[in-house]
Amino acid sequence: MKHGFSSLAFISILPALAFGAPGAPQADPCAKIAGQQFVVPKDALACLKSFPFNATLHQNVITNVARVFDFFTFEDFYLKSPPPFQESTANIRAELARINRTVYKTDYDFNRDVYNLTTRLNDGHTRWFPNCYTTFQNILPAPIVNLEENGKQNVFIAPDSVEFINLLGANFTNHFEQIGFNWQRLAGAKVLAINGQDPFDYIDLIARTESGNYLDHGVRVNSVFTSYRISGTDFSQRLGDLAGPAFPDRDSLTFRLIPVNSSKPETVTVPYFANYLGAPFTDQASFWEANCAAKPDTNGVDLKATGFEGKRATKKQPRAVIIDKAPGNGVGLPDPFLPRLPPVNGSTGVIKSFILPDNKTGVMFVGSFEGDFVQFQTDTVAAINQFKASGVTHLLLDLTDNGGGFVCLGQFLHQYLSGSKIGYPGFVTTSRANPLAKTILHADIALGNNDQITFYSPDNWAFLNDTEMPLTFDYNDPSVPFKINGVVDQNSIRFHDICTPFSVPVPEDPPFDLNNVAIVGNANCASTCAMFSTLMFERHRTKIAIFGGKPNERMEFKGMAGNQVLEWSDLDTEIKTAGVKSDPLAPPDLLVDGNMRVNWRTAWSFLDENVPIAYKSEIPQFRFAYTKDTYNDPQNLWTFAVSKLFK
């Protein structure tokens, strides 16, 4: 379906764009901050807002975004999001039309409006990232946590703030010394109000308007707080959405608080300091060229024309993962809070495994499903083999802040823990059969494209009896109608992923009694992580315990649960490799460096085959508050969890 946005051929960016609006000569706001790692937010924002609104770029981006939305599997759910996810209700097409007819003051304002729209859909797979304007991360030297003391939960400045914030380095901390602001004394302070609001009300506001990524509001609340995690292959601590927002549009935040060792409330205004995450530049023109203009990898390519066909030894691996646009959002976990236990075998990658002092519980902290595809599997085998050899009988899986990754790695971990006798280890899935999707698949079949170069090719998928689809099978024709909110959409037939055989042998039977397996985390478990935890819950009733959140507010155990994401360059590669870029429904190449990613496949619940797992409300069996001993100390949290879950 065409949505009224004109298409554009690729054109060069007008050089005048990089020098701002015409008029009297003005100081270059980007040159003022060039070469600095940290800058005050108002100076960062002045640089970002120095690029005037450009109608050509506006039309190019909004056309691209609107046509990518044609592939969004959940679009019609948003017209009236079902309980308990009503907060995400939005008329996406009406909002795009509003943005299309709006004339903005700056290019930043336009892109921020599109960013806000997609962020508030609360689907981390479907977001617009304008790389030009996500180049700064605002940082507050006062990350917050919700902790329980004496049976009551309150918001606090993180007690480990001094150790944590110092890891940002002297370039950050010296700024506060120079302006005479003592942020260190705030560590551990009890927060009574934030910007004049009850602290939980302000946290709700951030969760509702800025956090994004997770459909459930309660899960987004946990994203506002600081938390431990694995970043890359290292233990890390995340600033949280209040202390580490994605844009430098706040100069400060005002707290009403009671410092440690005091009983007297005081009002403190804490300054933000912005961290530059983009490419080097010297002035406004070079900032645009380095960060804003389209790059060789911004758009997709025709893999057949580039001679790539046949060069990949294995199939393309589908991914389901959120994007963290601010790698500075996570710095190292301070040394005092790292696990004191020796790691077991298989702990050099994204999985960190330990045996607790009880000598009967093994812990696997699964930081993500990314990284080395084969190593994830061999690390799993190595850890479990050592657990078994050491007499371990119980397994605790920590999924805190796991953003997802390779779809097949989630299925691998599920099958390895459950035994191969369970059969197919994933979900039944579909994609959206819009007119362009049908055209792509028709073309792939005609060209003989296979799973080495495209995701649409039928040999990526299996029928529900796990027989691989032949290359000539059109799973979109005839399409299958699906009605939601009074709208009839068209889907593919239902099918399975093809993940097996895995790179390592999978045991026929579970290595541990599944009654002795439990999952813990903060529910910021996205994409493949959400699919894995849901598989364990729906098929085996695995115990799940979630820490944190807002007192007396419900929380799901999973974040967002789409079955596969396509980045814009991935989708464009599908279109170009099928030879249908000239189709009038095809999104245009972006003229700027950005990414309109989209949730491309739906996973359907085992418990109700008419409900996507993303919209299947599933509450953890256990909820625990964080304490000052567990919020940033994984080993303490694991020890506490075992005492409650494995009685």
N, C-alpha and C positions, 0 to 999 in steps of 0.2 A: 504494500500500500504506500502511495506517495503522500507526503504530509505537507506539501506546499512550500518547501524550502528549495530554492533554486540551487543547481549544482554549479561547481566552478572547476575549470581546468587549473592545473598547477601553475602558479605564477610566482615571480620573485617578490620578496618582501620589498616594499618601497623603502629606500634608505631614509627618507624623511621621517619615517615612523620612529626611528631610533633617536631623533633629536627633539622630540616633543612638539608641542603646538607652536605655530608661528606667533611672532610678537616680539616684544622687547627682549634683548639678550638676558638670559638668566644663568645663574650658577648651575653647573651640572650636578644634580643631587647624587648621581651614581659615582661620579669622580670623587665626591667628598668621602665616600666610605670604601673606595677601592683598596684592596689589599688587606682589609681588616677582618680578622676572624669573628669578632664580636662587635656589634654596634648598638647604639640606643635605638629602640623600636621606631621612633618617629623618623629617624634618618633612613632606616631601612624602608619604611613605608613610603617616604618621599621618593626614593629611587623607583620603587615598584609602580607608584602612581604617576610617574613622569611620562609614561607612554600614553598618548591620547587615544581616545576611541577611534577605531578604524573600521568603517563599514564593510570593507572587503573581508577583513579577518573575522569580523562578527558573523557575516553570512557564511563564511567557510566553516567556522567552528560549529555554529548552531545547526547547519545542514549535516555535518558529520555526526554530531551527537544525536540528532533526531533519527537519522537512518540507522545508526548503531542500535538505538532503542528498539527497532523492529525485531531484533534478535533476543531481546530481554524476555526470559521465560516467565517472569512474574509480573509483567506490566499490568495486566488487568486485575491482579489481586490488589493493587494499590488503590483502585477506585473506592474500595471500602475494605481496608485491611481487617481480617477477621480477629476476634478477641483471642488472646490478650494483646494483640499487636496493633491496635487502632491508631496509636500515635504516628504510625508511618503512612497513614492514608494520604494520598496525593493524586491529583489528576495530572499525570506527567505531560500529556499532550497540551493541556491548557497552559501549564507552566512554560513549556517550550515556546508556545505561541506568544505568551507574554514577553518572554525574553527576546524573541525574534523581532517584536515590534518596538522594543525599548531602545532609545538612544541614550547611551551612558556617557559620563564625563570622561572616563579613562578606560583603557583596555583592561586594567586590573579590575575595575568595578564590574565589567561585563563577565570576565572569567570567574570572578568570585561569586557572582550570581549563579552561574552554571554549576560551579563547585558546590555551593550551598544546597542547590536543588538535589544534586545527586547524593551529597552527604546525608541529607535528611531522609533519604529513602532507607537508610540504615541497612544497606546491602553492600558489604565491602567488595563484592565482585562487580558492582555496577556503579562506577564513579568516574567523573571527569577530573583528571589531574593536569592542570596547566603548568608545565615544568618551569615556565618563566616566573611564576608567582609562588611556587612552593620552595623557593630558594633560601628562605630564612625560617628558622624555628625560634619562637619566643621562649625564653627560659626564665622561670621564677625560682629564686634560691630558697623556696619554701614549698616543696612538694607535700601533699597532704595524704593522710590515711584515716580510715575509720577503725578505731580500736575499742575493744571491750575492757573495761576496768571495773572490778567489783560488781559485775553483772549488768553494767550499763554501757552502751556504746556512745562514743562521741568522736568528733573529728579533731584530729591533731595535726600540727606540722610534724612531718616524719621525724621520729627521734634520731634516726641515723643521718639527718640532713647534712651535718658537718662532714662526716666521712664521705658521704655520697657526692655532695656538690663539689668538694675539693677535687674529686676525680675529673672534673671538667677542666681543670688546669688553671694556672696563674693568670692567663689572659682573661679568664672569666672572673675569678675571685678578686683580682687586683682592682677591677673597676669599682667594686663596692667599697673597697678600702679607700680609694681615691675620692669617692663622693661622701665618705663618712657614714656609710650605712652598715650597721652591725647585724648581718643576717644570721650569724652563728647563734646568737642568744635566743633565736626563735625556735630552735630545734626542740621538739617535744612539747611545744606550747599547746594548750587546749584552745580550740577555735570556737568562739561564741557566735560570730557572724562573719560573712564575707560580702563585701560591697553592700553592707546594710541589710542583708537578708540572713535568715536562718541558714547555717552552713549547708544543711541537707537540701534546702530549697535552691540554693545557688548551684549545688552539685547537680541537682535535677535539671536545672537550666542548661548547664554545659552538656549533660548527657542527652538532652532533647535537641539541642541546636548545633553542637560542634563535634561530638564524639563520632557519630556515624558508625559504619561497619557492622553493627549487630542489631538484629531486628528487635530484640527484647530490651526494653528500657532498663530493667534491673541489671542486665549484663553490661550495658553502657555505663551505668553508675560505677561499676568496678573499674572501667577504663579511665575514669577521671582520677583515680588514686594511683600513687606510685606502687610498683610491684616488682618482685623478682622475676627473672625469665632467663632464657638462653637466647643470646643474640649471636648469629653465626654459629660458632661452636663453643662460645664462652659464656659463663655465668654473667649476668648483667642485671641492672636495675633500671626500670623504665620510669621516666619522670611522671607520667600520667598526663591526661588531657588538660588539667588545670595548670600544671607547672610547665608543660611543654607543648603548647598549642602550635598549630601549623602555620600561623600567620603573625606578623609583627604588628598587630592592630590594637594592642593594649600596652599602654606605658607602665601601668602599675595595677596592683590589686590591694584593696584595703581590708584588713582583718581587724576584728575585735577579738582579743585573745588574752589568755592568762599564761605568762611565761612559766617555765619550770621553776620551782622554788619560790613562787610568788602566789599570792591569793588575790592580787589586785588586777582587775581587767584594765587593758589599755588598747588604744587604737593605733595600729601600725600600718602605714602604706608601704608596700614592698615593691620595688622597681623590677620590671622585666629587663632582660638584656638579650638581644637577638643574636643567634648563632648563624653565620653564613654557611650554607651547605652546597652552594652552586659552584659553577666553573669560574676560574679566575677572570677578572676584567679590570679595565683601567678607567673606563668612562661609560656614559650612557650607551653609546653606539656599540662598544665591545661587550657590554652586559647583554644587550639584545642578541648580538651575534652568538655569544657563548651559551646563553640560557633560553632564548625565546624562539629564534628562527628554527625551522624544521631541520632535523639532522638526517643523515643517511639511513638511520634505523627508526625514524619516527613513523614512517609508513611501511607497508608490507612490500613484498617482492613476488614476482612470478618465479617460483622455484624451478619450473621446467625451463624457462628462458635463461636462468642463471647457470644451468648445468648441474644443479644440486641433486637432481633426481638420481636415486640409486646410490648416493654417497653415504647415507646413513645406514648403519648396519642393522639397526632395530627400528621399531615403530616410534613415532612421536609419542611422548608421554603426556597425557592430560594432567593439568594442574588445577588445584582449587586452593587459592591462597590469597590473603589480603596483602595490600601494599602498605608498608610503613615508609612514607615519604620523608621522614626525618630520621635518618640513621643515628643522629646525635641524640635522639629520644632515649636511647639506651646507652649508658656508660657502664663500666664494670661494677659488679656487686662488690661492695667494700669487703676487704679480706676477713674481718671478724665474723662475717655472716656466711662465708663459703662453707660447704660441708666439711666437717673435720674427719670424716671417714675416708679410707682409701677407696678410690674408684675400682670397680671390677673391670674385667676385660670388656672391650667394645665401648669404651667411654671417650674416645677421641673425636667423635663426630657430634651430631645434633642430639644424641642420646647420652645421658650421664647416668650410670647405674652404680648402686651401692648396696651393701648388706648392712642392715641396721644392727645395733648392739644386741638385740634379742636373738640374733643369729638364726632367726626363722623367717624374717621378712626381707625380701629383696625389693628395692625401689628402682624404677626406671623413670627418670625425668626425661620425657620426650619433648624436647624443645621445639621441634617442628618436624614436618614431613618433607622438608627440602634437603639440600645438600647432595651428597653423593648417593645416587640411586641404589647402587649395589652395596655400598658400605653400610647404609641404614639396615639392610637385611643381614649382612654378616655381623654387624654389631649386636643386633637383636639375638642372633644365635649364640654369639660369644658370651653375652651377659647371662642368658638363660642357662646355658651349659654350666657356667660357673656357679650360678645360683643352685642348680640341681646337685652339682658336685659338693657344694658346701652344706647341703641339708636344708636349704630354704624351702618352705612349704607355702608361703603367702607372698603375693605380689601386689605392690602398690604402684600405680601409674600416675605420675604427676603431669598434667596437661596445662599448667598455668601459662597463660600468654602464648599458647601455641597457635600461630597464624595459618597453619595448614601447609600444603605443599603438593607433592605428587599424589594423585588419586590412588594409584595402584599401591603406594606404600601404606596408605590407610587400610586397604583391603589385605595387604600382606600381614600387617600386625594383627588384624582381626583374625585372619585364618591361622596364623602361627600360634596365637594364644588359645584358639578354639579347636584347632585340629582340622585337618583337611576333610574329615568326614562330614563337616557341615555343608560341603558343596560350595556353590557360588558365594563368595565372601563380600559382595557389594550390594548395592541397591538397584532396583529396577529404575530405568532412567528414560527420559525423552528429551528431544530438542524442539524448538519452535519451528514449525513448517510454514514460515512466511513465504511470499512469492519469490523473493531473492534467494532464500535458502533452497527452495525447490530448484531454481535455476542453477545454483552452484552444484547441487548434487547431480542433476541431469548432466551437466558438463563434465564433472569428475568421472562419471560412469562412461561417458562417450570418449573421454581422453585416456581412460585406463589409469587414472591417478590412484595411488595406493596409500597405505597407512604410513609410509615413510615420509610423505610430503604433505598430506592433508588430513584434517580431522573429519571432514565430511565423507571421505571415501568409506564405503560400506565395510571394508575388511577391518576397520577399527572396532567393530561392534559384533555382538553375538545375539542370536535369537534367544528367547527365554529358556530354551533347552540347552543353552551354551554352545550351540553350533555356530561357527563363524559365518557371518553373512558373505555371500559371494560378491565379487566386485561389480556384478551387474544388477544387484538388488537395490531397488529404490525404496528406502524406508520412509520417504516423505510422500509417496504417491501410491495409493490414496492417503491423504492425511487423515488424522483422527480428530474430530471436534472435541473441544473441552470447554465447558461453560462455567464462568465464574463472574459474579457480580452482574449478571444479565448479559454478559458479552460472550459470544462464541468465538474462541480462538482455534487455530489449527496446530496440532502437534504431530510429531513423527509417531510411528508405532513405538511401542515400548520395547526396550532392548537391554542387554547387559554390557558392561565393560568386558574387555578381554585383558586380564592382568596375569593370568597363569599361563605357562609355568613361571614361577618366581625364580630368582637367581640362586636360591638355596633350597634344599629339601625342606618340606613342611611336615611336621609329625602328623600322624593320623589322628591322634588323640591329644587333648589339651596337656601341656606340660605341667600345669597346676590345676587342681580342682577349681573350677570357675567360681565356686562359692567362696574361695579364698583369694579372689582377685577383686581389687577395688580401684576406683579412679578418684583422684582429688584434683582441684584446680580452682581458678577464680572465674570460670565460665567464659573468659575471653579466649575461647576455643573455637577457631573459625575454620570454615571450608572443610578440607580433608580431616582436620581434627574433629570438627563437629560430626562429620559422617562416621568417623571411627567410634566416637563415644556413643553415638546413637545406635550404631550396629551392636555394640556391646550391651547397651541398655535394652533395645527392643528384642534382640534375639536371645540374650542370656540373662537378662535382669541384673546385670552387674551393678554392684553398689557404687553410687556416685555421691561424693561429698563436695559441696561448693563452699568456699570461704569468702567472706566479705559481703559487699552489697550494702544496701540501705536497711536499717532495722525495720522489721515488720512489712517489708515490701517483697513481693514474689520475685523469683528469678528463675529463668530457665537454666539448664545445665550446659547448654550449647549457645554459641554466638550466632553466626550466620552459616547456613547449610545449603548452599548451592552445590551442584554436582561437578561443574567445571566452569572455569573462567577463560575467556579469550581476551587478551590484550588487543588494543586496536590494531597493532602491527600484525598480530596473529590472524585476526579476522580479515584484514586487508590482504594478507598473503593467501588466505583461502579464496578470496574473490579473484585475485590476480592469477593464481595458479590454475583456477578453473577457466580463465580467459573471459570473465564476464564483467570486467571493470567498467566497460562502456554501457552496461545496463543502466537505464535511467533511475533505478532504485538503489544503485551502489553508492555508498558514502564517498565523498570526494577525499582525495589526499589532503592531509592537514598541511597548512602553510606555516603553522607554528609547531613548536615541539610540545606535544601533549599526548595524552593517552585516555581515550574513552573506552575503558574496559567494560565487559558485559558478562553477566551470568548467562551462559550458553546452554546449560543442561539442568534439568530438574531431577532430583532424587525423590522417589515416592516411598512413603512410610510402609513398613511391613505391617503395622497395626491398622492402617487405613489406607488402602491403595489409591484412594481418591484425594489424599492430602499430601502435599510435598512435606518432607521432614522439616523444611524451613518454617512451615506454618503449623506443624504438629507441636502443640504445647506439651513440654515434657519437663517435669519438675524433679530436681534431685531428691533422693531419699533423705539426704542429710544436709543441713546448713549449719555452718559454724562461723562465729565472728573471728576476725583476726585479733591478736593481742600484740603487745610490744615485743613478745618473744617469737612470734610466728610470721608477722607480715613480711619480713625481709630475710628470714632465716629458714631456708628450705628444710634443713635437717630437723630443726625444732618442730616445724609443721608436720613433717612426716611422722615423727615420733608421737605427736599428739593424735594425728589421724589414725594411726595403727591402734592406739589405746581405745579409740571409739568404734572403729570399724571391724576389728578382728578380736572381739571379746570371746 
